């Protein structure tokens, strides 16, 4: 049974379990009943795990977050953006949960949004002001979807106006 506290040891491939109650279970154990027979060269070692020569592992030069479902690292992984800051802490917490859990995916989505804000803060700290209008694609929206651009602009203007009015009216009192 999978829970949020699932460990890699829970995923060992044991074919001796009592699965006969599942319709079709073990139908490919008999080579005559295997849809890939005789094309596939069968051996019994594949029931124990990997049936192929594992490529050499990529060198670990940064922190790699690992799934609880995998007992080891995949052969190749991305290292462009290692976890750091608040978003990295949220990612580390999320990787303690199973891949089938909201406790994993919702924090990862939140970490992506926070990472974007951290990137904007880093740009400003380095003296580079990001062109947010261009990054949001406002030029393309104005060119190809003026009606939507105008309606969004009106709504944003009204919201900003209401917020400004609230702040100004509080200061006068």
Short mmCIF file of the C-alpha atoms (twelve columns), coordinates in Angstrom:
data_MODEL
# 
_entry.id   MODEL 
# 
loop_
_atom_site.group_PDB 
_atom_site.id 
_atom_site.type_symbol 
_atom_site.label_atom_id 
_atom_site.label_alt_id 
_atom_site.label_comp_id 
_atom_site.label_asym_id 
_atom_site.label_seq_id 
_atom_site.Cartn_x 
_atom_site.Cartn_y 
_atom_site.Cartn_z 
_atom_site.pdbx_PDB_model_num 
ATOM 1   C CA . UNK A 1   0.000   0.000   0.000   1 
ATOM 2   C CA . UNK A 2   1.336   3.413   -0.978  1 
ATOM 3   C CA . UNK A 3   1.290   6.272   1.507   1 
ATOM 4   C CA . UNK A 4   3.068   9.586   1.784   1 
ATOM 5   C CA . UNK A 5   5.767   7.837   3.823   1 
ATOM 6   C CA . UNK A 6   6.564   5.245   1.129   1 
ATOM 7   C CA . UNK A 7   10.241  4.294   0.929   1 
ATOM 8   C CA . UNK A 8   12.224  2.801   -1.973  1 
ATOM 9   C CA . UNK A 9   12.346  -0.565  -0.186  1 
ATOM 10  C CA . UNK A 10  8.558   -0.784  -0.614  1 
ATOM 11  C CA . UNK A 11  9.008   -1.105  -4.392  1 
ATOM 12  C CA . UNK A 12  11.141  -4.242  -4.646  1 
ATOM 13  C CA . UNK A 13  9.873   -6.379  -7.532  1 
ATOM 14  C CA . UNK A 14  8.649   -9.535  -5.814  1 
ATOM 15  C CA . UNK A 15  6.758   -11.787 -8.224  1 
ATOM 16  C CA . UNK A 16  6.025   -14.413 -5.583  1 
ATOM 17  C CA . UNK A 17  3.193   -12.339 -4.067  1 
ATOM 18  C CA . UNK A 18  -0.408  -13.540 -3.936  1 
ATOM 19  C CA . UNK A 19  -1.797  -11.780 -7.004  1 
ATOM 20  C CA . UNK A 20  -3.787  -14.644 -8.535  1 
ATOM 21  C CA . UNK A 21  -7.008  -12.806 -7.673  1 
ATOM 22  C CA . UNK A 22  -6.125  -10.143 -10.284 1 
ATOM 23  C CA . UNK A 23  -7.563  -11.028 -13.689 1 
ATOM 24  C CA . UNK A 24  -4.759  -11.667 -16.183 1 
ATOM 25  C CA . UNK A 25  -1.973  -11.600 -13.585 1 
ATOM 26  C CA . UNK A 26  1.095   -13.567 -14.654 1 
ATOM 27  C CA . UNK A 27  -0.245  -14.308 -18.130 1 
ATOM 28  C CA . UNK A 28  3.148   -13.514 -19.646 1 
ATOM 29  C CA . UNK A 29  5.062   -15.924 -17.378 1 
ATOM 30  C CA . UNK A 30  4.472   -18.651 -19.950 1 
ATOM 31  C CA . UNK A 31  6.522   -17.820 -23.093 1 
ATOM 32  C CA . UNK A 32  3.803   -19.329 -25.324 1 
ATOM 33  C CA . UNK A 33  1.339   -16.782 -23.925 1 
ATOM 34  C CA . UNK A 34  3.684   -13.768 -24.175 1 
ATOM 35  C CA . UNK A 35  2.706   -11.359 -26.983 1 
ATOM 36  C CA . UNK A 36  6.387   -10.538 -27.617 1 
ATOM 37  C CA . UNK A 37  7.425   -14.214 -27.996 1 
ATOM 38  C CA . UNK A 38  9.505   -15.311 -30.036 1 
ATOM 39  C CA . UNK A 39  10.828  -11.853 -31.001 1 
ATOM 40  C CA . UNK A 40  11.988  -10.989 -27.500 1 
ATOM 41  C CA . UNK A 41  14.880  -12.990 -26.150 1 
ATOM 42  C CA . UNK A 42  13.608  -13.894 -22.695 1 
ATOM 43  C CA . UNK A 43  15.632  -14.530 -19.583 1 
ATOM 44  C CA . UNK A 44  14.534  -14.936 -16.011 1 
ATOM 45  C CA . UNK A 45  16.908  -12.257 -14.736 1 
ATOM 46  C CA . UNK A 46  14.545  -9.505  -15.878 1 
ATOM 47  C CA . UNK A 47  12.117  -10.481 -13.126 1 
ATOM 48  C CA . UNK A 48  14.718  -9.342  -10.608 1 
ATOM 49  C CA . UNK A 49  14.956  -5.776  -11.913 1 
ATOM 50  C CA . UNK A 50  16.970  -4.195  -14.725 1 
ATOM 51  C CA . UNK A 51  17.193  -6.292  -17.895 1 
ATOM 52  C CA . UNK A 52  19.598  -3.949  -19.703 1 
ATOM 53  C CA . UNK A 53  23.096  -2.684  -19.268 1 
ATOM 54  C CA . UNK A 54  22.821  0.422   -17.096 1 
ATOM 55  C CA . UNK A 55  24.690  3.415   -18.578 1 
ATOM 56  C CA . UNK A 56  27.343  5.071   -16.430 1 
ATOM 57  C CA . UNK A 57  25.890  7.495   -13.912 1 
ATOM 58  C CA . UNK A 58  26.189  11.197  -14.484 1 
ATOM 59  C CA . UNK A 59  28.522  12.815  -11.963 1 
ATOM 60  C CA . UNK A 60  26.743  14.465  -9.026  1 
ATOM 61  C CA . UNK A 61  28.009  18.038  -8.850  1 
ATOM 62  C CA . UNK A 62  24.950  19.637  -7.199  1 
ATOM 63  C CA . UNK A 63  22.191  18.518  -4.837  1 
ATOM 64  C CA . UNK A 64  19.809  16.124  -6.601  1 
ATOM 65  C CA . UNK A 65  16.304  15.612  -5.237  1 
ATOM 66  C CA . UNK A 66  15.318  11.953  -5.411  1 
ATOM 67  C CA . UNK A 67  11.879  10.359  -5.463  1 
ATOM 68  C CA . UNK A 68  10.929  8.029   -2.617  1 
ATOM 69  C CA . UNK A 69  9.780   5.505   -5.248  1 
ATOM 70  C CA . UNK A 70  13.258  5.191   -6.783  1 
ATOM 71  C CA . UNK A 71  15.984  3.451   -4.791  1 
ATOM 72  C CA . UNK A 72  18.715  5.129   -6.860  1 
ATOM 73  C CA . UNK A 73  19.310  8.067   -9.175  1 
ATOM 74  C CA . UNK A 74  18.319  7.927   -12.815 1 
ATOM 75  C CA . UNK A 75  21.244  7.710   -15.235 1 
ATOM 76  C CA . UNK A 76  20.763  11.287  -16.487 1 
ATOM 77  C CA . UNK A 77  19.201  14.257  -14.740 1 
ATOM 78  C CA . UNK A 78  19.129  18.031  -14.973 1 
ATOM 79  C CA . UNK A 79  21.476  20.183  -12.905 1 
ATOM 80  C CA . UNK A 80  20.797  23.623  -14.396 1 
ATOM 81  C CA . UNK A 81  18.710  24.821  -11.492 1 
ATOM 82  C CA . UNK A 82  19.649  23.066  -8.232  1 
ATOM 83  C CA . UNK A 83  17.322  23.684  -5.271  1 
ATOM 84  C CA . UNK A 84  18.180  26.796  -3.280  1 
ATOM 85  C CA . UNK A 85  16.463  29.416  -1.168  1 
ATOM 86  C CA . UNK A 86  12.843  29.186  -0.038  1 
ATOM 87  C CA . UNK A 87  11.776  27.382  -3.227  1 
ATOM 88  C CA . UNK A 88  14.517  24.782  -2.655  1 
ATOM 89  C CA . UNK A 89  13.355  24.195  0.915   1 
ATOM 90  C CA . UNK A 90  9.791   23.659  -0.333  1 
ATOM 91  C CA . UNK A 91  11.054  21.243  -3.020  1 
ATOM 92  C CA . UNK A 92  13.058  19.258  -0.445  1 
ATOM 93  C CA . UNK A 93  9.937   18.961  1.710   1 
ATOM 94  C CA . UNK A 94  7.819   17.912  -1.309  1 
ATOM 95  C CA . UNK A 95  10.249  15.133  -2.280  1 
ATOM 96  C CA . UNK A 96  9.537   13.403  1.058   1 
ATOM 97  C CA . UNK A 97  6.120   12.436  -0.309  1 
ATOM 98  C CA . UNK A 98  5.014   9.877   -2.873  1 
ATOM 99  C CA . UNK A 99  4.656   10.893  -6.515  1 
ATOM 100 C CA . UNK A 100 0.945   10.080  -6.313  1 
ATOM 101 C CA . UNK A 101 0.325   12.546  -3.498  1 
ATOM 102 C CA . UNK A 102 -0.941  16.129  -3.442  1 
ATOM 103 C CA . UNK A 103 1.621   16.607  -0.686  1 
ATOM 104 C CA . UNK A 104 4.217   16.311  -3.446  1 
ATOM 105 C CA . UNK A 105 2.761   18.147  -6.426  1 
ATOM 106 C CA . UNK A 106 1.079   21.156  -4.834  1 
ATOM 107 C CA . UNK A 107 4.257   22.252  -3.015  1 
ATOM 108 C CA . UNK A 108 6.229   21.775  -6.248  1 
ATOM 109 C CA . UNK A 109 3.835   24.115  -8.076  1 
ATOM 110 C CA . UNK A 110 4.181   26.627  -5.231  1 
ATOM 111 C CA . UNK A 111 7.979   26.269  -5.341  1 
ATOM 112 C CA . UNK A 112 7.941   27.076  -9.080  1 
ATOM 113 C CA . UNK A 113 6.046   30.323  -8.424  1 
ATOM 114 C CA . UNK A 114 8.353   31.282  -5.563  1 
ATOM 115 C CA . UNK A 115 11.390  30.445  -7.712  1 
ATOM 116 C CA . UNK A 116 10.117  32.876  -10.346 1 
ATOM 117 C CA . UNK A 117 9.877   35.648  -7.711  1 
ATOM 118 C CA . UNK A 118 13.352  34.758  -6.422  1 
ATOM 119 C CA . UNK A 119 14.665  35.089  -9.979  1 
ATOM 120 C CA . UNK A 120 13.130  38.557  -10.352 1 
ATOM 121 C CA . UNK A 121 14.678  39.572  -7.002  1 
ATOM 122 C CA . UNK A 122 18.089  38.250  -8.154  1 
ATOM 123 C CA . UNK A 123 17.814  40.211  -11.400 1 
ATOM 124 C CA . UNK A 124 17.032  43.411  -9.509  1 
ATOM 125 C CA . UNK A 125 19.892  42.744  -7.054  1 
ATOM 126 C CA . UNK A 126 22.285  42.430  -10.009 1 
ATOM 127 C CA . UNK A 127 21.050  45.752  -11.378 1 
ATOM 128 C CA . UNK A 128 18.992  44.300  -14.217 1 
ATOM 129 C CA . UNK A 129 15.367  45.397  -14.330 1 
ATOM 130 C CA . UNK A 130 13.321  42.655  -16.019 1 
ATOM 131 C CA . UNK A 131 11.009  43.695  -18.847 1 
ATOM 132 C CA . UNK A 132 7.904   42.173  -17.303 1 
ATOM 133 C CA . UNK A 133 5.577   43.391  -20.086 1 
ATOM 134 C CA . UNK A 134 7.688   41.601  -22.696 1 
ATOM 135 C CA . UNK A 135 8.074   38.469  -20.567 1 
ATOM 136 C CA . UNK A 136 4.303   38.301  -20.087 1 
ATOM 137 C CA . UNK A 137 3.851   38.544  -23.864 1 
ATOM 138 C CA . UNK A 138 1.807   41.741  -23.735 1 
ATOM 139 C CA . UNK A 139 3.177   42.910  -27.097 1 
ATOM 140 C CA . UNK A 140 1.999   39.746  -28.813 1 
ATOM 141 C CA . UNK A 141 -1.358  39.946  -27.084 1 
ATOM 142 C CA . UNK A 142 -1.800  43.559  -28.248 1 
ATOM 143 C CA . UNK A 143 -0.877  42.533  -31.798 1 
ATOM 144 C CA . UNK A 144 -3.036  39.395  -32.052 1 
ATOM 145 C CA . UNK A 145 -5.757  39.724  -29.387 1 
ATOM 146 C CA . UNK A 146 -6.525  43.408  -28.792 1 
ATOM 147 C CA . UNK A 147 -9.999  42.823  -27.382 1 
ATOM 148 C CA . UNK A 148 -8.699  40.565  -24.618 1 
ATOM 149 C CA . UNK A 149 -5.759  42.886  -23.953 1 
ATOM 150 C CA . UNK A 150 -8.064  45.883  -23.519 1 
ATOM 151 C CA . UNK A 151 -10.502 44.016  -21.251 1 
ATOM 152 C CA . UNK A 152 -7.659  42.721  -19.056 1 
ATOM 153 C CA . UNK A 153 -6.133  46.204  -18.903 1 
ATOM 154 C CA . UNK A 154 -9.454  47.725  -17.816 1 
ATOM 155 C CA . UNK A 155 -9.878  45.117  -15.064 1 
ATOM 156 C CA . UNK A 156 -6.298  45.600  -13.820 1 
ATOM 157 C CA . UNK A 157 -6.752  49.387  -13.911 1 
ATOM 158 C CA . UNK A 158 -9.962  49.158  -11.875 1 
ATOM 159 C CA . UNK A 159 -8.339  46.873  -9.282  1 
ATOM 160 C CA . UNK A 160 -5.324  49.176  -8.938  1 
ATOM 161 C CA . UNK A 161 -7.639  52.180  -8.720  1 
ATOM 162 C CA . UNK A 162 -9.738  50.579  -5.959  1 
ATOM 163 C CA . UNK A 163 -6.642  49.611  -3.968  1 
ATOM 164 C CA . UNK A 164 -5.220  53.136  -4.335  1 
ATOM 165 C CA . UNK A 165 -8.557  54.655  -3.296  1 
ATOM 166 C CA . UNK A 166 -8.653  52.441  -0.182  1 
ATOM 167 C CA . UNK A 167 -5.136  53.490  0.843   1 
ATOM 168 C CA . UNK A 168 -5.818  57.199  0.207   1 
ATOM 169 C CA . UNK A 169 -9.133  57.204  2.053   1 
ATOM 170 C CA . UNK A 170 -7.540  55.548  5.122   1 
ATOM 171 C CA . UNK A 171 -4.764  58.155  5.255   1 
ATOM 172 C CA . UNK A 172 -7.251  61.074  5.175   1 
ATOM 173 C CA . UNK A 173 -9.122  59.730  8.200   1 
# 
